[in-house]
Amino acid sequence: MGDVDAVRAVDRGVELGDVRSAARIRVVAPAELSEAEAEAWRGLRAKSGAPANPFMEPEFTRAVGRVRPRSRIALVRDTDGDSDGDGPVGFFPYEKGPLGQGRAIGQGVSDCQGAVLRPGLRLTAGELLRACSLSAWEFDNLEAGQDLFVPAAAEEFGSPVIDIGQGYEAYETVLRAQSPKFLRTTMAKERRLGRQEGGTRFVFDERDPGALRTLMEWKSAQYRRTGRRDRFAQEWITELVRQLAVTRAPGCSGVLSVLYAADRPVAAHFGLRSRTVLSCWFPAYDPEFAKFSPGLILHLRMAEAAAADGIGLLDLGRGAAEYKDALKTGALRVYEGSSVRPGPRAAISWLGREPARRAHSFVRNRPRLAGYAQRTLNQVGRLRDR
């Protein structure tokens, strides 16, 4: 039997013992994932030992599936007789392009990527990609410990985090030692903001849809102002955020946090949380209040509220930023690259992706050049808004 027949067998869920991948892997749309399968996914994830990042939960994949029709999940079953029952022992969420190029689920906005597999499962990346009819699978925030794909990574990055596992007071103690001027200045600005505007208040889990709209408007303006692509100009991202804002599950819930001056929102953040991790995603503030650094104040109050609610880690996400350097206590490792199956389609995928990635890497790894590029983007943003 050839590869084409094997893939067709996979898509039908047919068990064919002479084709190893077809015997073990079935591909479904996220909407077809049963609740029993989702629970098996959660169980495997809980046993992985990795931080409980909400981007790795079935709720995120299901939400992406509702706005990205090419989203799929490969369900892996073990035929070696050493699994418990006949349920899945692995899940691989992805998006599939027209020529078989695969991407991480929600790539472009997902801050943690990879497969959810039982430890020790005998499976290769080539088997998995073949069963999914993928010539390549691209990732830009692959989490550490993804042994199936890390060898294919082209670059490794630090994703800054705030450790609040010992409580907010312990975190403040760390800040006083590593960034004393930053903490002192930010807290002074918070007091001045309160005096000028008649007090401040912070809501960790705001449910007002109007506050979410305000945040997205601020963020769109920030993207344009800095010359960057406006993510909220893409309808699928806007709709994904709206859906996740009302998602409430132990492993993946939307959290909108807002800092108010009196009754006026001055900074906001939308992210995803599990019981123990808050993934920071879309922060923004009202430029009218920029002199008070409301975004920094917001992040300190978020850390305080998250610690009080049992969260032990704020993941600030990959990417260089001064505020992350000031706030972070450490970093997780994430990877960028592409796992490929040899063949002409993989070569086409490589040609369409790798030159641009290498150009970005060249600029990013040279501070003076990166600074020049950022100033150019800012100038583009100013011209765009005239």
PEZI-V569727 format. One record per backbone hydrogen bond with DSSP energy under -1.0 kcal/mol. CO is the residue of the C=O (numbers start at 1). NH is the residue of the N-H. E is the energy in kcal/mol with one decimal. If there is no record, write none. Layout:
co: {CO CO}
nh: {NH NH}
e: {E E}
This chain:
co: {2 3 4 5 6 7 8 9 10 16 19 21 21 24 26 28 29 30 34 35 36 37 38 39 40 41 42 43 45 51 53 54 57 58 59 60 61 62 64 64 68 70 72 73 74 75 76 89 90 91 92 94 95 97 100 100 101 102 103 104 106 106 113 116 118 121 124 125 126 127 128 129 130 135 136 137 138 139 141 142 143 145 146 146 149 150 152 155 157 159 160 161 161 162 164 167 168 169 170 171 172 173 174 175 179 180 181 182 183 184 185 186 187 188 189 190 191 192 193 194 194 199 201 203 208 209 210 211 212 213 214 215 216 217 218 219 220 221 222 223 224 230 231 234 235 236 237 238 239 240 241 243 247 253 255 256 257 258 259 259 260 261 264 266 267 268 269 270 271 272 273 276 276 277 278 279 282 284 286 287 289 290 293 294 295 296 297 298 299 300 301 302 303 304 305 306 307 312 313 314 315 321 322 323 324 330 332 333 334 335 336 336 337 339 343 344 345 346 347 348 350 353 354 355 356 357 358 359 360 361 363 366 367 368 369 370 371 372 373 374 375 376 377 378 379 380 381}
nh: {6 7 8 9 10 11 12 14 13 19 23 24 25 77 75 73 32 33 38 39 40 41 42 43 44 45 46 47 48 53 56 57 61 62 63 64 65 66 67 68 71 96 94 28 92 26 89 118 76 116 74 72 103 100 135 136 97 138 95 107 109 110 143 91 121 123 128 129 130 131 132 134 133 341 102 339 104 337 113 335 146 147 149 150 152 153 338 336 334 332 316 329 330 314 167 171 172 173 174 175 176 177 178 179 183 184 185 186 187 188 189 190 191 192 193 194 195 196 197 198 199 262 260 258 212 213 214 215 216 217 218 219 220 221 222 223 224 225 226 228 227 233 234 238 239 240 241 242 243 244 245 246 254 273 271 206 269 203 266 267 201 264 261 286 259 284 257 282 255 279 253 312 313 274 315 272 270 268 289 290 292 293 297 298 299 300 301 302 303 304 305 306 307 308 309 311 310 164 278 162 280 325 326 327 328 161 159 144 157 142 154 155 139 137 347 348 349 350 351 352 354 357 358 359 360 361 362 363 364 365 366 370 371 372 373 374 375 376 377 378 379 380 381 382 383 384 385}
e: {-2.1 -2.6 -2.3 -2.2 -2.1 -2.7 -1.5 -2.4 -1.6 -1.8 -2.1 -1.0 -2.0 -3.7 -3.4 -2.7 -1.9 -1.3 -2.4 -2.3 -1.8 -2.3 -2.5 -2.2 -2.4 -2.5 -2.4 -1.4 -1.2 -2.7 -1.9 -1.5 -1.3 -2.8 -2.1 -2.5 -2.4 -1.1 -1.3 -2.2 -2.1 -1.6 -2.5 -2.7 -1.8 -2.3 -3.5 -2.5 -2.7 -3.2 -2.2 -3.1 -2.4 -1.5 -2.4 -1.0 -3.8 -2.5 -2.5 -2.1 -2.4 -1.8 -2.2 -2.6 -2.0 -1.2 -2.1 -2.7 -2.5 -2.3 -1.4 -2.9 -1.4 -2.9 -2.8 -2.5 -1.5 -2.5 -2.0 -1.6 -1.1 -1.9 -1.5 -2.8 -2.0 -2.2 -1.1 -2.2 -2.4 -2.3 -2.2 -3.0 -1.4 -2.4 -1.9 -1.5 -2.7 -1.9 -1.7 -2.4 -2.6 -1.2 -2.6 -3.1 -2.3 -2.4 -2.7 -2.4 -2.3 -1.8 -2.2 -2.0 -1.8 -2.2 -2.7 -2.1 -2.3 -2.6 -2.4 -1.0 -3.1 -2.5 -3.2 -2.4 -1.2 -2.1 -2.2 -2.2 -2.3 -2.2 -2.5 -2.7 -2.5 -2.1 -2.3 -2.6 -2.2 -2.7 -1.9 -2.8 -1.3 -1.4 -1.8 -1.9 -2.8 -2.0 -2.4 -2.1 -2.4 -2.6 -1.9 -1.0 -1.6 -2.2 -2.3 -3.6 -2.4 -2.6 -3.0 -1.3 -2.0 -2.2 -3.0 -2.4 -2.9 -2.4 -3.0 -2.5 -2.7 -3.4 -2.0 -2.0 -1.4 -2.7 -2.4 -1.5 -1.8 -2.8 -2.3 -1.7 -2.0 -2.1 -1.9 -2.6 -2.0 -1.9 -2.3 -2.5 -2.4 -2.1 -2.6 -3.0 -2.2 -1.7 -1.1 -2.4 -1.4 -2.0 -2.7 -2.6 -2.7 -1.9 -1.9 -1.8 -2.6 -2.4 -3.4 -1.0 -3.0 -2.4 -2.9 -2.0 -2.6 -2.6 -1.7 -2.1 -2.4 -2.5 -2.4 -1.8 -2.8 -1.9 -2.7 -2.0 -2.4 -2.4 -2.4 -2.0 -2.8 -2.1 -1.7 -2.9 -2.7 -2.0 -2.4 -2.3 -2.3 -2.2 -2.3 -2.5 -2.1 -2.4 -2.4 -2.3 -2.3 -2.3 -1.7}
